[in-house]
Amino acid sequence: MARLILLIAAIGAASLSIAQVNGPGTVQIGLGAGLGFFATHFENEVTWPFVGRQTTSREDGAFTTSLPVDLQVGLAKRWSIGISLDPGRYIDSAGTHPNAFLVAGLQPRFYVVNGEHFALHLNAEVGYGVLRIRYDENTPSQFDDTYAGLHVRAGAEIQYFFGRVFGLHAGLKYALHNMQWRGREPESDLLALVDYDARLRTSGLLVQLGLQVKF
């Protein structure tokens, strides 16, 4: 009898785990599209020989489009952790510079609601990103500037599964990015004569929608 009770309890626990979106050992993969709206602050410093330092700054706005991919593994009924990759495009008010970025991060999640088909989780993300901007394209003076730095994101996401495997997700995040100028290709003869530095900081909202798979 005792063994029968233990067997029934084990089956019940397994059924409960299966009936929830997230659980220990559950693997989730998200694929989607993202749209971001950001306020930007760009600042550069040039130190000229015999002249001194010259600093300029510019406030602007920008939006981004991206194709985020994330992988999550359940640690407990309410917790999971994973990684995210977010390649995309950065478009400022001028909209004239071809560019591309890649953002990668570590993302823990806490499931506030963890039902059979519906879930709501809070998430945070810390990671690193690289942005490459091309200027004067298709001209003799064409060059690429590269920026890189840390980012922090925090938000919430809902998930709805039609069965045990396939579903949809929709999320909203607040994001901060702080990128430092890393170099120019091809190298500039003028920059070799001066001490040059630049920073790009952005803050804003990121909307993500897409497909979800779990197993």
C-alpha positions as CSV (number, residue, x, y, z in Angstrom):
1,M,0.0,0.0,0.0
2,A,2.8,2.4,0.9
3,R,4.5,1.8,-2.4
4,L,1.2,2.4,-4.3
5,I,0.7,5.7,-2.5
6,L,4.3,6.8,-3.4
7,L,3.7,5.8,-7.0
8,I,0.5,7.8,-7.2
9,A,2.2,10.8,-5.6
10,A,5.1,10.6,-8.1
11,I,2.7,10.3,-11.1
12,G,0.8,13.3,-9.7
13,A,4.0,15.4,-9.3
14,A,5.1,14.5,-12.9
15,S,1.6,15.5,-14.2
16,L,1.8,18.8,-12.4
17,S,5.2,19.5,-13.9
18,I,4.0,18.7,-17.4
19,A,0.9,20.9,-16.9
20,Q,3.0,24.0,-16.4
21,V,4.8,26.2,-18.9
22,N,8.1,26.2,-16.9
23,G,9.6,23.6,-14.6
24,P,12.9,22.0,-13.6
25,G,14.7,20.9,-16.8
26,T,12.2,22.5,-19.2
27,V,13.9,23.9,-22.3
28,Q,12.4,26.8,-24.1
29,I,13.5,28.4,-27.4
30,G,12.1,31.8,-28.5
31,L,12.3,33.2,-32.0
32,G,10.8,36.6,-32.9
33,A,11.1,40.2,-34.0
34,G,11.9,43.3,-31.9
35,L,11.2,47.0,-32.3
36,G,12.9,49.5,-30.0
37,F,12.4,53.3,-29.4
38,F,15.4,55.1,-27.8
39,A,16.7,58.4,-26.7
40,T,20.4,58.7,-27.5
41,H,23.3,60.7,-26.3
42,F,26.5,60.9,-28.5
43,E,29.7,62.5,-27.2
44,N,33.1,62.7,-28.7
45,E,36.4,64.2,-27.6
46,V,39.4,65.2,-29.8
47,T,42.7,66.3,-28.2
48,W,44.7,68.3,-30.7
49,P,48.4,68.8,-30.4
50,F,49.3,72.3,-29.1
51,V,45.5,73.1,-29.0
52,G,43.9,71.0,-26.4
53,R,40.7,69.0,-25.9
54,Q,37.6,69.7,-27.9
55,T,34.3,68.0,-26.8
56,T,31.0,67.9,-28.8
57,S,27.8,66.2,-27.9
58,R,24.4,65.5,-29.5
59,E,21.0,64.4,-28.2
60,D,18.9,62.5,-30.7
61,G,16.4,59.7,-31.0
62,A,16.6,56.4,-32.7
63,F,14.7,53.1,-33.3
64,T,16.0,49.6,-33.8
65,T,14.7,46.5,-35.6
66,S,16.0,43.1,-34.6
67,L,15.5,39.3,-34.7
68,P,16.0,38.1,-31.1
69,V,16.7,34.5,-30.3
70,D,16.7,33.1,-26.7
71,L,17.3,29.8,-25.0
72,Q,16.0,29.1,-21.5
73,V,16.4,26.2,-19.1
74,G,14.1,25.8,-16.1
75,L,15.8,25.7,-12.7
76,A,12.6,25.4,-10.6
77,K,8.9,25.9,-11.0
78,R,9.2,29.7,-10.9
79,W,12.8,30.2,-12.1
80,S,14.7,29.7,-15.4
81,I,17.9,31.1,-16.8
82,G,19.3,31.4,-20.3
83,I,21.0,33.4,-23.0
84,S,19.8,35.7,-25.7
85,L,21.1,36.9,-29.0
86,D,19.7,40.0,-30.7
87,P,21.1,40.9,-34.1
88,G,19.6,44.0,-35.8
89,R,19.8,47.5,-37.2
90,Y,20.1,50.9,-35.6
91,I,18.4,53.9,-37.2
92,D,18.9,57.5,-36.1
93,S,17.0,60.6,-37.1
94,A,19.2,61.0,-40.2
95,G,18.7,57.5,-41.3
96,T,21.5,57.7,-43.7
97,H,24.2,55.3,-42.2
98,P,24.1,51.6,-43.0
99,N,24.8,49.7,-39.8
100,A,24.4,46.5,-37.9
101,F,24.5,45.4,-34.2
102,L,24.7,42.2,-32.2
103,V,23.6,42.2,-28.5
104,A,24.1,39.1,-26.3
105,G,23.1,38.6,-22.7
106,L,22.5,36.4,-19.7
107,Q,18.8,36.4,-18.8
108,P,17.2,35.0,-15.6
109,R,13.4,34.8,-15.4
110,F,10.9,34.7,-12.6
111,Y,7.4,33.2,-13.4
112,V,4.7,35.2,-11.7
113,V,2.0,33.1,-13.4
114,N,2.9,29.5,-14.5
115,G,-0.2,27.8,-15.8
116,E,-0.8,25.0,-18.2
117,H,-1.0,27.2,-21.3
118,F,-0.5,30.7,-20.1
119,A,2.5,32.2,-18.3
120,L,3.8,35.6,-17.2
121,H,7.4,36.1,-16.3
122,L,9.6,39.0,-15.2
123,N,13.1,39.1,-16.7
124,A,16.4,40.9,-16.4
125,E,19.4,40.8,-18.7
126,V,23.0,41.9,-18.5
127,G,25.2,41.6,-21.5
128,Y,27.5,43.0,-24.2
129,G,26.8,44.5,-27.6
130,V,28.7,45.6,-30.7
131,L,27.5,48.3,-33.2
132,R,29.1,49.0,-36.5
133,I,28.2,52.2,-38.5
134,R,29.3,53.0,-42.0
135,Y,29.8,56.6,-43.2
136,D,30.1,58.0,-46.7
137,E,29.2,54.7,-48.3
138,N,30.3,54.1,-51.9
139,T,32.6,57.1,-51.8
140,P,36.4,57.3,-51.7
141,S,36.2,58.4,-48.1
142,Q,34.0,55.5,-46.9
143,F,34.8,54.2,-43.4
144,D,33.3,52.1,-40.6
145,D,33.3,53.0,-36.9
146,T,32.8,50.2,-34.3
147,Y,31.3,50.8,-30.9
148,A,31.0,48.2,-28.1
149,G,29.9,48.1,-24.5
150,L,27.6,46.7,-21.8
151,H,23.8,46.8,-21.6
152,V,21.1,46.2,-19.0
153,R,17.5,45.3,-19.8
154,A,14.5,44.5,-17.6
155,G,10.9,43.7,-18.5
156,A,7.9,41.4,-18.5
157,E,6.7,38.8,-21.1
158,I,3.5,36.8,-21.5
159,Q,3.5,33.3,-23.1
160,Y,0.6,31.3,-24.5
161,F,1.0,27.7,-25.6
162,F,-1.5,26.0,-27.8
163,G,-0.4,22.6,-26.6
164,R,2.7,21.2,-24.9
165,V,5.2,22.3,-27.5
166,F,4.3,25.4,-29.6
167,G,3.2,28.8,-28.5
168,L,3.5,32.6,-28.8
169,H,5.2,35.3,-26.7
170,A,4.9,39.1,-26.4
171,G,7.2,41.2,-24.2
172,L,8.1,44.7,-23.2
173,K,11.6,45.7,-21.9
174,Y,13.3,48.9,-20.7
175,A,16.9,48.9,-22.0
176,L,20.1,50.9,-21.3
177,H,23.1,50.6,-23.6
178,N,26.5,52.2,-23.0
179,M,28.9,51.8,-25.9
180,Q,32.5,53.1,-26.4
181,W,34.2,53.8,-29.7
182,R,36.6,50.9,-30.4
183,G,38.2,51.8,-33.8
184,R,37.8,52.8,-37.4
185,E,38.4,50.9,-40.6
186,P,40.3,51.8,-42.6
187,E,42.5,53.6,-40.1
188,S,42.4,57.4,-40.5
189,D,45.6,59.3,-41.0
190,L,44.1,62.3,-39.2
191,L,43.1,60.1,-36.1
192,A,46.7,58.9,-35.9
193,L,47.7,62.5,-35.2
194,V,45.1,63.2,-32.4
195,D,43.7,61.5,-29.3
196,Y,40.1,60.6,-30.2
197,D,37.3,59.1,-28.1
198,A,33.6,58.7,-28.5
199,R,30.6,57.3,-26.6
200,L,27.0,56.4,-27.5
201,R,24.4,55.9,-24.7
202,T,20.8,54.9,-25.4
203,S,17.8,54.3,-23.2
204,G,14.3,53.3,-24.2
205,L,11.7,50.7,-24.7
206,L,11.9,47.4,-26.6
207,V,8.9,45.5,-27.8
208,Q,9.3,41.8,-28.8
209,L,6.9,39.4,-30.4
210,G,7.4,35.8,-31.6
211,L,7.1,32.1,-31.5
212,Q,7.9,29.9,-28.5
213,V,8.9,26.2,-28.4
214,K,9.4,24.1,-25.3
215,F,10.3,20.5,-24.6
